[in-house]
């Protein structure tokens, strides 16, 4: 950083992909890393298609050497809504150093993936089956230790998987980053963020229910906390304007023996890593090590 004031931060531009000219509109993307794992992080990888009930789901598999002691440990990374698997590139080197193969997955309605049969988003209530397909893939590849790492909507997929999948008992740990653990609370929170009272979310809830027959109680992780009796690392930023941090606070309070919770000051939605990459990665490594050794 070169200069900072109350209204402006000036940084040195270190890299440009494409072109940049004075006056060009620009934006900030919290993903940081773009491209495939080799382009973005210098990691070996292969593009794979994971068989699912709707067809092949594209994914990146970042393997360890077959001689590595961690070759049977796998991490499956699930992005949020309107996101993509590039979000997993931020932690991919940490996962590899910890002894985990990584699978950065896509799911229905992602670019390059099959569409939902009705063309609608289901808040994780159907999408979790694509995560299940990825777990089956990892097991076929020899996985004995499996962790699930979900961002935002990815957390909803994990919650639905843990509630409904017959493979839930194969999971050894969870990493959740600003997870969507209660969709009603999220809709009400977003209504207040737009300046409306929380009950203004009711028509939205009715519209969603009419179109997709939502089970709202299932979409509230606090109503089935018994499905989360396994080691869980939870991050949430205090400045999240998309998913209320209170949902994570309540979840951690209900599961004190299982959840390690870090409230990250100043972090926006899924930006806990961005405000302190080194600290985030140390906490992730410290969480992963006993899971791996324990197997």
matplotlib code that plots the C-alpha trace (Angstrom):
import matplotlib.pyplot as plt

x = [0.0, 1.4, -1.1, -4.2, -6.8, -10.4, -11.7, -9.0, -6.4, -3.6, -1.8, 0.9, -0.4, 1.6, 0.1, -2.3, -4.1, -5.4, -5.1, -5.5, -5.8, -6.6, -10.3, -11.2, -13.9, -12.6, -13.8, -12.6, -13.0, -12.3, -11.4, -7.9, -6.8, -8.0, -7.5, -6.8, -4.7, -1.5, -1.9, -3.0, -1.1, 1.5, -0.2, -0.5, -4.1, -6.4, -9.8, -12.3, -16.0, -17.8, -20.7, -24.0, -27.7, -27.9, -24.7, -21.0, -20.1, -16.7, -14.2, -10.5, -8.6, -5.4, -3.5, -0.7, 2.1, 1.1, 4.1, 2.7, 1.6, -1.6, -2.7, -5.9, -7.0, -9.3, -10.8, -13.9, -14.4, -17.8, -18.3, -21.3, -24.2, -23.1, -19.5, -17.2, -14.5, -11.8, -12.6, -10.9, -7.6, -6.9, -6.6, -5.5, -1.7, -2.6, -4.7, -1.9, 0.8, -1.5, -1.6, -4.9, -5.9, -8.3, -11.5, -12.8, -16.3, -19.1, -22.8, -26.1, -26.6, -22.9, -21.3, -20.4, -22.6, -26.0, -29.0, -31.6, -34.5, -36.9, -34.3, -34.6, -32.4, -33.3, -31.3, -29.3, -32.2, -31.4, -27.9, -26.5, -26.8, -24.0, -21.8, -22.7, -21.6, -18.2, -17.9, -18.6, -15.9, -13.3, -14.2, -13.7, -10.3, -9.3, -10.4, -10.4, -10.3, -12.7, -13.4, -15.9, -15.1, -18.1, -18.4, -21.8, -24.3, -21.7, -22.4, -26.1, -25.1, -23.0, -25.8, -28.2, -25.7, -25.1, -28.8, -29.8, -26.9, -26.2, -22.5, -22.6, -20.8, -17.8, -17.1, -14.4, -14.6, -16.2, -14.8, -17.5, -16.9, -19.9, -22.2, -25.9, -27.2, -30.7, -32.3, -35.2, -32.8, -30.8, -33.8, -35.0, -31.4, -31.2, -34.6, -33.2, -30.0, -32.2, -33.9, -37.1, -38.5, -37.6, -41.2, -40.8, -39.0, -42.3, -43.5, -40.1, -40.4, -44.0, -42.8, -39.9, -42.2, -44.7, -42.1, -39.9, -41.9, -39.2, -38.7, -37.7, -37.1, -34.6, -32.9, -32.3, -29.2, -30.1, -33.1, -31.0, -27.7, -27.4, -26.2, -23.1, -21.4, -18.0, -15.1, -16.0, -14.0, -16.2, -15.2, -17.5, -16.7, -18.2, -19.0, -20.9, -23.8, -25.1, -25.3, -25.9, -23.1, -25.7, -26.5, -22.9, -22.8, -26.0, -24.7, -21.4, -23.2, -25.3, -22.3, -19.6, -17.9, -17.6, -17.3, -14.2, -15.5, -13.5, -15.3, -13.1, -13.2, -13.8, -14.3, -17.2, -19.0, -16.6, -13.7, -12.2, -9.2, -8.8, -8.3, -5.6, -4.5, -1.6, -3.7, -6.5, -4.2, -2.5, -5.9, -6.9, -3.7, -4.0, -7.5, -6.6, -3.5, -5.3, -8.0, -5.3, -3.2, -6.3, -6.9]
y = [0.0, 3.4, 5.8, 5.7, 8.3, 8.1, 8.0, 6.4, 3.7, 3.8, 0.6, -0.3, -2.3, -5.4, -7.4, -6.9, -9.6, -8.0, -4.2, -1.2, 2.4, 5.6, 6.2, 2.5, 1.4, -1.1, -3.2, -5.3, -9.0, -10.8, -14.1, -12.7, -15.8, -16.5, -19.2, -22.9, -24.1, -24.3, -20.8, -19.2, -21.0, -23.2, -26.4, -29.6, -30.5, -32.3, -31.3, -34.1, -34.7, -36.0, -38.3, -37.0, -37.7, -34.8, -35.6, -34.7, -31.9, -30.3, -30.1, -29.5, -32.3, -31.1, -34.3, -35.2, -37.4, -41.1, -41.4, -38.8, -39.9, -37.9, -39.5, -40.9, -37.5, -35.3, -31.9, -31.0, -27.3, -25.9, -22.3, -20.0, -19.0, -17.0, -18.0, -20.6, -23.0, -20.4, -19.4, -22.5, -21.5, -19.2, -22.2, -24.9, -24.6, -24.8, -27.9, -29.5, -28.7, -30.2, -33.5, -33.3, -33.9, -31.2, -31.4, -27.9, -28.7, -27.2, -28.0, -27.7, -24.5, -23.5, -22.6, -25.8, -27.9, -29.4, -27.2, -28.0, -29.9, -27.0, -24.3, -23.0, -22.5, -24.7, -23.2, -26.4, -28.8, -30.5, -29.1, -31.2, -34.3, -32.9, -32.7, -36.2, -37.2, -35.5, -37.4, -40.7, -39.7, -39.1, -42.4, -44.3, -42.5, -44.0, -41.3, -42.4, -38.9, -36.4, -32.8, -30.5, -26.8, -24.6, -20.9, -19.1, -21.2, -24.0, -24.1, -24.8, -27.7, -29.1, -28.7, -30.5, -33.2, -33.8, -34.0, -36.2, -38.2, -41.8, -40.8, -38.2, -40.6, -40.7, -37.0, -36.2, -32.4, -29.3, -25.9, -23.2, -19.7, -17.3, -20.2, -20.0, -21.9, -20.3, -19.0, -17.3, -15.3, -14.4, -13.1, -11.1, -9.7, -8.6, -6.9, -4.8, -4.1, -2.5, -0.3, -2.4, -4.1, -7.8, -8.9, -7.4, -10.7, -12.6, -12.1, -13.4, -16.5, -17.1, -16.8, -19.2, -21.7, -21.5, -22.2, -24.8, -26.2, -25.3, -27.1, -24.0, -26.0, -28.2, -25.0, -23.9, -25.8, -24.9, -27.2, -30.2, -29.6, -33.3, -33.7, -31.6, -33.7, -33.5, -31.1, -27.9, -24.7, -21.7, -18.2, -15.2, -11.6, -8.9, -6.7, -9.4, -7.7, -10.8, -13.5, -12.3, -13.2, -14.0, -17.3, -18.4, -17.1, -19.1, -22.2, -22.1, -21.5, -24.6, -26.8, -25.6, -29.0, -29.3, -25.8, -23.6, -20.1, -17.1, -13.8, -11.8, -8.1, -6.0, -8.9, -8.7, -11.7, -14.7, -12.3, -13.6, -14.9, -11.6, -9.5, -11.8, -14.6, -15.8, -16.0, -17.7, -20.3, -20.9, -21.5, -23.8, -25.8, -26.1, -27.5, -30.0, -31.5, -33.4, -34.6, -36.1, -37.6, -39.0, -41.3]
z = [0.0, -1.0, 0.7, 2.7, 3.8, 5.1, 1.6, -0.6, -0.6, -3.2, -4.1, -6.6, -9.5, -9.8, -12.6, -15.5, -17.5, -20.7, -20.9, -18.7, -19.8, -17.8, -17.3, -17.7, -15.3, -12.7, -9.8, -7.0, -6.9, -3.6, -5.3, -5.9, -7.9, -11.5, -14.0, -13.3, -10.4, -12.4, -13.9, -10.6, -7.9, -9.8, -8.6, -10.5, -11.3, -13.7, -15.0, -14.2, -14.8, -11.7, -12.6, -11.1, -11.5, -14.0, -15.9, -15.6, -13.2, -14.0, -11.2, -10.6, -8.8, -7.2, -6.3, -4.0, -5.0, -4.7, -2.4, -0.1, 3.4, 2.9, -0.4, 1.2, 2.7, 0.6, 0.8, -1.3, -1.8, -2.6, -3.8, -3.2, -5.4, -8.5, -7.6, -9.1, -8.1, -8.3, -4.8, -3.6, -5.1, -2.1, 0.2, -2.2, -1.3, 2.4, 1.9, -0.1, 2.5, 5.2, 3.2, 1.5, -2.1, -3.2, -5.3, -6.3, -7.6, -9.5, -9.1, -11.1, -12.9, -12.8, -16.1, -17.9, -15.5, -16.2, -15.4, -12.7, -14.3, -13.5, -14.1, -10.5, -7.6, -4.6, -1.7, -1.5, -1.2, -4.5, -5.1, -2.2, -4.3, -6.6, -3.5, -2.7, -6.2, -5.4, -2.1, -4.0, -6.5, -3.7, -2.1, -5.4, -5.6, -2.2, 0.2, 3.9, 5.5, 3.9, 4.9, 3.3, 2.8, 1.9, 1.2, 1.6, -0.4, -0.3, 3.4, 2.6, 0.4, 3.2, 5.8, 3.5, 2.7, 6.5, 7.1, 4.2, 2.7, 3.6, 3.2, 6.0, 8.3, 5.9, 6.6, 9.2, 9.4, 8.1, 7.2, 6.8, 5.6, 6.0, 5.5, 4.5, 7.5, 7.7, 4.5, 6.2, 8.4, 5.3, 3.4, 6.4, 6.9, 3.3, 3.6, 6.5, 4.5, 1.9, 4.4, 4.8, 7.9, 8.2, 7.5, 4.0, 3.2, 3.6, 0.0, -1.2, 1.0, -0.3, -3.9, -3.3, -1.6, -4.4, -7.0, -5.3, -2.3, 0.2, 3.5, 5.6, 8.7, 6.9, 5.6, 9.2, 10.5, 14.1, 13.8, 13.1, 15.0, 15.7, 12.2, 12.9, 15.7, 14.1, 14.1, 12.4, 11.7, 11.2, 9.9, 9.5, 8.9, 11.1, 8.1, 6.1, 4.3, 2.7, 5.4, 9.0, 11.3, 14.0, 12.3, 12.7, 16.3, 17.2, 15.4, 17.3, 20.6, 20.0, 19.3, 21.6, 21.7, 18.0, 16.5, 16.5, 15.6, 14.4, 14.0, 11.6, 12.3, 9.2, 6.8, 4.3, 2.8, 2.4, 2.9, 6.2, 4.2, 2.4, 5.5, 6.9, 4.6, 6.8, 10.0, 8.1, 6.7, 10.1, 11.7, 8.8, 9.1, 12.8, 12.4, 9.6, 11.2, 14.1, 11.7, 9.4, 12.2, 13.9, 10.9]

ax = plt.figure().add_subplot(projection="3d")
ax.plot(x, y, z, "-o")
ax.set_aspect("equal")
plt.show()
